[in-house]
């Protein structure tokens, strides 16, 4: 079918898309953790049967079974060499299922390169190449258009659009919207469609031909997004909603929305401006059959696009800036005559917090600027650090930097905990992804990772702007001072620097590094961070013995000891080991104090006297 025919037809009639490929395969017994896309090669008859069922139900557009068939995702299961083959096969299977039906369009399904729980450390060039590789496979297989779906990042979606348009096929571009009709970046339907429309107008045709939404929510919330888009842009709109919300029944996720309800709400989407309507998670051929029956012969509605209204000062979101935090955070005051020092403590393994509070009082008496409080380090069970942080602040008057991991809470829990932390008076948060539960002593505990560290930074920044991560108004703003981690020990800093750029863009206001034991690494880090606008506090963890040094070097992620340091610790233990370790730490501070923004001291085994000794050394350099 000619590529231009799709663009003509979608202007003249409402097209019916298909439903969930994975939903039907799952119902047929394919394990949910399987690579559905590899079935194009290993079990093509299963994929073809799903396409044929949707065709029989009345679908006029069939999506290829290629949603995650990109090199980044296939590499995780050793199939990175099969990208072109899997995509070309997916296109051919859909084309075969269409048979001689000249009214059917084949859409090449393309999803984001990685899931939302992973860091995208790929360069722009690498991302472009991966999208191009997948799309060329689909084009070679004979698709009529590309359907870019389930994108959480608008920037990544725009990149995929630019690649698709260079290949020369029509493009349907869909973002995922969640609760209250917002993307994970807090954008609503009007903002997304306006951005994509602007891209098309300014890019001389290098923009999406159809804009829309899929997944994330059921028909009710999808309808609100379609209404926003329909009132914002003139170009065609697509909508592929989930079949409501899943329930976990007898070990399976079941979507309970009926085909009749789904079709009725989809008809309302058409009345609000959608001209391509199908289904996503939980939808089946029965849902599409009900949809096709209800929308048979329906034409797209005539829409009136409202002019963009600029509300001036009213539209500006209240944002807590770094300058407004400098009066309240000792970490951000650039006019201090002494460099900030933070010291880390671990919460207790049991219910008695007497000792850790006593250690915090000792540090307060030594003039520490802030106390770091880790959260279940190495995924081992300890007392909750947020409640303890509030208790320590009350007992010492010293700000506490509470570490918050993404491992232990889902998106809802992270929002609630951070708002609760603000209520408790905590103002300093270090956002970290967290060690996976499998490395700890949780005995069957599972990791969550709805967000990674960048996502958590974005969440905290959103709270500082008076909204949650999905864009809902909170009536007031938090005033968190937000920190991030940085590992200067990595063999190559390029990946760490790209990740740091993302963290700063997401709202990081200071950085704390992993422990460093090499002056060369400090110099390399300082050179790499010379243009970074936020302070970086050098991590110092004094060694106490040869055994301790070897454990850190060989078993703790992110820590590297030079051979020279390991040799100096060889054979040491007890008082001799502590003395040798402190000598190394003092040499590090002395040699690079002038280049340091501040210090992040991690006393081993709760030995706060070592931190106090280092505080005295550091303060002796101050004017």
N, C-alpha and C positions, 0 to 999 in steps of 0.2 A: 504494500500500500504506500502511496506517495507520502512523504513526510508532511508536505503542506496540507494534505487532506485532513490530518488531525486538527490542525489549527483552524481549518474551515469548519469542520463538523462541530467543534466545541463552541463556536460562535452561534451555530444554527440550532443545536439541540443539546439537551442535557444528556451527558454520557454516563453510563453505569460502569463503575469499576468493579473489580473482584473483591474478595474478602481475604481473611487471614490464611496464608499458606501454612505457616507454622501451626496454627490452631488445628487445621484438619490433619496434618501429618502427626501431630501429637495425639489426636483422637484415634488415629490408626495404629498407635502403639510405638511410634518413633520416640525414643527417650528425649526428654526436654533438653538435656545437655549434649545432644548430638550436634554435629555440624550439618544442618539441614541442607546447606548449599552443596555439600559433597555428594548428596544423593543424586544430583544431576548426572554424576558419573557412575556411582555405585548401584543406585536403584532408580533409574530414570522412569520406570513404569509407575512408581508411586507419585512422582512429581507430575507426570503427564495426566494421571487420573484426577489429581486435584484441579489442574487447569480445565480438564474436560467437564468436571462437575460444575465449575463456575461458569463455563461457557453455556452449559445446559440450563443453568439458573437464570441466564439472561445478561451476563456480563458482556460489555462491549469493549472492555480493556482488560487484558490479562497481564499481570506483573510477573516478571521472571523470578525464579527462586534464587536470587543472587544478593539479597540484602547485605550480608556481611562478607561477600566474596571479594574482599580486597586483600592486598598483600599483608597489611599490618595484622589483620585478624586471622587470616589463614596461616600465618607464620607460627602462631601459638600452638597449632596442631600439626605442624610440619608439612603444610600443603602450599607453601608460598610459591613453589614452582608451577602450581597448577592454576594460577589466577585466570589466565586467558582461556584455558580449556574449560574451566568450570563455568565461566560467564558465557562463553560461546555456546556451550551445551545447554545452559539455562535458557538462552534465547531460542535455540532450535526446538527445545521441548515445548515451549509456549507456542511457537509457530506451528509445530506439528499438531498440537491440540486445537488450534484455530481451524485447521483443515482448509477447506476452500471458502470459508466465510470471509468475504471481502470487507465486511463491516466491522471486523474485529481489529483492534489495535494491540500491538505488543509493546509493553513499556518495560524498559530495562531498569530494574530496581537497584538503586545505589544508596547505601546508608553511610553514616559517618565512619571515619577510619578506625576509631577506637570507641569503647564504651564510655559512659559518663563517669565511671569509677576509676578511670585510668588517666594518667598524664599524657598529653599530646606533646611529646618532646621532639617530634619530627620537624624538620625545617620546612618552609613553604615550598621549596623546590621538591623535597621528598613527598610532600602531600600531593602536589600537582602530579608528580609521576605516578603515584599510586592510584589516584582517581583516573588518570589517563589510561593506565594499564587495564583497569577494570572496564572502563567505558569502551575502549577499543575492542575488547573481547565481546562485549554486548553488541556493538555495532557490526562486527564481523559475523555474529550469529544471526543478524537480521532484525533487530528491534526497530520500531518506528519512532520511538522517543525515549528520553530518559526520565525516570521518576525518582527524584532525589527526596528521600523520606526520612523521618524520625531524627532530624538534625536538632541538636540542643544548642549548638553554637552558630550564631548568625554569620560570623566571620568564616567558619568552615563551610557553611552552606554557600556563601558567595564565591568562595574559592572553587567549590565543586561546579557551580553554575558556569564560571568562566572557562573551566576545562571542557565541560559538556558543549558549550556553544561553539568552541573551536572545532569540535568534531563535526558539528553541522546538523545535529538533530534537535527537534523541539524539546523544551525542558519544562517539566512540572517540578516546582521547588516547594517542599513542605517542611515546616518546622513543627516541633512537638510542644504543645501547651499543656500545662498542668492545672493545679487548683487555681481558681479565680482567673482563669484564662491568661496565664503568664507563662513565658518560657523560663528555663532555669536561670537565664540572665535577667529576668524581671521585665521582659518586653511583652506588650499586649499585641493583639492581632493587628491593630491599626499601625503600630510602630513597625512591626515586621514587614507588613505589606508595603508600607510607605518606603522603607529602606530598599526593598527589592525592586520596587517600581522606579525609584531614583537610580538604582544601578542600571536598569534597562534603558532609561532615558539618556543617562550620561555616558553609557558605554557603547553607544552606536550599535545597538542590537545585541550586545553581549549581556543580556539579562534573561531572567526566566520568562517564558511565555505564559505560564500559569503559576499563580502563587496560592499557597494553601496550607493546610494543617493535617496532621495524622497522629494517631496513637496518643498517649499521655492521659486521655480522659474519655469519658463516654459521650453520647450524643447531646446531652443537656449542655455540658460545658463547651463542646465543639460548636454548637449553634451560636453561642455568644461570640466566639472567635470569628465565625463566618460573618456575622452581622457587622463586626468591627471592620473586617477586611472589605466587605461589600460597600461600606460607606466611605472607604478611603481611596480605593483604586478602581480603575475601569477595566483592567485586564481580567481574564477569566480566573475563577477561584475554584479550588478543589478542596474536598473534605473527606477524609477517611477516618471515621471515629472508631474507637473501641466499642465493644458491645457492653457498655457499662463498666462496672468494677468487678474483679474476680473474687470468688469465694473459694476457700480451701476446703474441699469436701473429699473425704476418704483418700487422702494422698494426692489429689489432683486439683488443679486450679480450674474452676468452673465459672463461666460467665452466664448469668441468669437472665439477662435482658432478652425478651422475646423478639423474634423477627418482625412482628407487627409493630412493636414499640420502636425498634430501630428504624423501620421504614417510615413511620410517621414523623419522627424527629428529623430524618434525612430530607423528607419532603419540605419541612420547614427551613432547612438549610438552603434548599433550592429557591424557595420563596425569598430568602435573604440574599441571594446572589450567587450561590454555588452552581457551577455548570458541569462539574465532574465529581461524582459522589460514589464512594465505595466503602469498604470496611477494613478495619485493622484487627488488632488482637481480639479474639473471642468471636469474631464473625465467621459464619459458615455459608455454604451455598444456600441454605434456607433463608438466611438474612438477605442475601443478594436477590434471591427469587422474589421475596416480598417487596424489596426495593424496586426491582425492575417492573413488577406488576403495577406498583403505585405510580411510577414515573414514566411509564411508556408514552412516548410521543410528546412529553413535556418540553417546552422550549425555555431557554434561559430568560429570566426576568430582565426588564429594563431597569437599570440602576441609576440613581442620581448620586454622584459622588460629592460629598460636602467639601467645601474649601477648607484647607488646613488653617486652623485657628491658632494663632500665637498669643498666649495669655500673658506674656510678659513676665513680671516678677512672680506672679502667682504660680506659674508652671515650674519654677525652679524648686528643686527638692532641697530641704535643709540638710546640709552636709557638715559634718564635724571635720574640720581641716587640721592638718598637722600643727599649723601655727596656733590654733585655738587650744590645742592639747599641751603645748609646751609649758604652760603655767602649772598644769596638774601632773605632768609626767616627768620625772627626773631623767628618763632615758632620752628625751627629745630636746632637752634644753641645751642649745649650742653655746650658751654663754657661761656655762659652768667653768670654774677655774680648775676643777678636777674631773677626771674622766669617770663616767658611770661604772659602777661595779655591781654585778648581780651574782648571787650565789644560789646554787640549786640544792634543794632538799627533797627527799623522797617521803611520801606518806607512809605511815606504818602498815605492816601486814595485818595487824589486828585492830582492836577497838580502842586501844590506849594511845592517845596522841600527846601525852605529857612530854615525852622526850623530844619530839620534833618541835613542839612549841618552845621548849627550853633552848634548843639549838637556835631557833629563830631569834629568841631574845638575845643570845650571845652575838649573833650577827648584827642585830640592830645596834647593840652597844659598840660594835666595831665600826659603825658608820656605813654599812652596806646600803646601796641605793634601792635595791629591790631584791626580793627573794623569789627564785624560780621554784615552782612546785610541779614535779612531773606527774603524769597520769599513767598509772599501771605500766611503768617502763618494762620493756621486753615482754609485754603482754602478760605480766604476772599480777595476780590479784592483790590489790592494796586498797586502803581507805579512799573513798571518793575525794578527789583533790579540791573540788570547788567549795564544798562546805568547810573543809580544813583551811583553805586559803582565806576564807572570810574570818575564821577563828584566829588565824595568825595575824591578819591585818588588825583585828581588834586588840590583840594582845601586845603587838609591837609598834603599831603605827607606821610600819614599813609597807610600801606597795608590794603585792604579790603578783608575779607573772604566772598565771595558771596555764599549764599546758593542756590543750584540748585536742584529742585524737578523733579521727573520723571512723576509727575501727569499731567503736562500741555503741554508736547511736545512728539511727537513720535520720533522714532529712527532717522529720518532725521533731525527733528528740533533740537534734542539734539546735534547732530554733528555740525550743522550750528551755533547754539548759542555758543557752547564752542569755536569754531574757531573764532567767532566774539568777544567773551570775551577776547580771547588772543590778538586779534588785538587792543582792547581797552586798553590793558596794565594790565588786571587783571591776577594775578598769583596764587591766593589762592581760591580754590573752596571747599565747603563742600557739598558732595554728599548725598542727602537724598531721600528716596522714596516719601515722601510727604503725607499729610493728603488727604483722598479721597475727591473729589469735593462735595460729598453729605453732608459733615459736614459743609460746608461753606455757603456763601450768594450768590453763583453764579446763583441761580435761573434757573436750567436747564442745567448748565454746566456739562460736563461728564469728567471722569478721563481717561487718556490715558494708562500709565503704560506699554509701550512697554518694558521698562527696570525697574528694581528695583534699589536700591542703589548700590548693588554689580555690576550690569551691567553697571551703570553709572561710577563707579570707574574703571571698565575695559575699558570703552570708553576713559576716561581721560588718563589712563595709555597708551593706544594705541596711543593717540595723542602725548604723551611725547616720544613715540618710533618712531614717524614719519609716522604713518599710521592711518587709521580710523579703526573702530571696525570690519569691514569686510575685513581688510587686504590691502586696497588700499594705495599706496604710496602717501604721502602728500608733498614730496620734501624737507620738513624741519620738525623740531620737536618743539612742544610746551614745555614749562617748568613750568607746573602747580605744585604747592604744594597742595596735595590732602588730604582732611580731611573726616572723617566719624563720625557718631553719635554712642553713646553707652548709654544704659539705665541701670544704676546700681540699679535702684529701683525695677526691676523685682523680683517676689517672688523667682524664681529659676534662677540662672545665667547661667545654662548650655546652654540654647538656645541662650542667648545673646553672650556667649563666642564662640559658634560654628559660629554664624553669624559674630562676630568680626574676627575670623580666616579667614573666607571667604573674608572679607573686606580687611584685610591686604594682603592676597594672591592676591587680585585684584588690589592692589596698594596704599591702604591708608597709609598716612605718618604721620598723627596725628589724635587724637580722641578728640571730645568734648562730655561731658556727659550731660544728662538731669539734671535739678536742683536737688540737694541733700540737705536734711535737717536732716539727721541722721548720727552721728559719727559711729554707728555700720555699716551702709551701706557703708560709706567711707572705713572703715577698711576691710570689706568683699570685696569691689571692689579692693582695693590695693593688697590684698592677691591673688585675682583671676588674676590680671594683672601683677603679679610680674615678669613673664617671657616674657611679651609682649615687643617687641623691639621698639615701637613707643611711643611718649609722649601722655599722656592723661590729658586733661585740665578739672578740676573739675567745674561743673556747679553750679553757685551761683545766685539765683534769690531772692532778698530781699522781704520779705512779708511787706505789708503796712496796713493790717487791718484783723479783723476776717473774714469779707466777702470775702476778697481777698484770704485768706488762705483756706477757705472752697470751694471756686470756683476751685482753683488749685487742691485740693485734690480730689474733687468729679467729676470734669468735664474735666480736661485736661489729655489726655492720657500720660502715662509715668511718672507722678509726684505723689509721695506718701509722705504725711506728717505724722510723728509719732504722736501718741496721745499726747505726752508731748508737742510738738511744737504747736499743735492745741489748747491745753489748755492754753499755754502761750499767744496765740493770742486772746483768748476768750474775747469778750467784747471790743476789741480795735478798734479804728478808728482815722482818722486824724493824728495829730502829735504824739499822743500816740502810734498809730499803727505802724507808720514809725519807731519810736524809738525802739519798741519791735522787729520788723522785722530785723532792722539793728543789734541789739544786738545778735540775733540768728545767723546772717550771720557772724559777727565778731568772735563769739565763734567758728564757724565752721572753719574759716580760721586760727585762732590762734591755735586750737587744732591739726590741721593736716597739717600745713604749711610745715613741714620738709619732709613729705611723698609726697607732691604734685609736679607734673611736671609743673603746671601752672594753670591759672584760666580762666574761661569763664563766664563773668558776664553779667546777663540779667537784666538791670534796669527796674522795672515795670513802665508802662505808660510813658515811655520816660524820667523818672526822672534821668538824667545823673549825678546830684549832688550826688545821692546815690552811683553810680559807682565811682565817683571821691573820695568819702570818703573811699570806700573799697580799691581803688588803693593806697591811702595814708597808710592805715593799712598794706596792703601787702608789700609795699615798706619799711615799718619800720622794717620788719623782715630781709630784705636783708642786707648783709655785706657792 
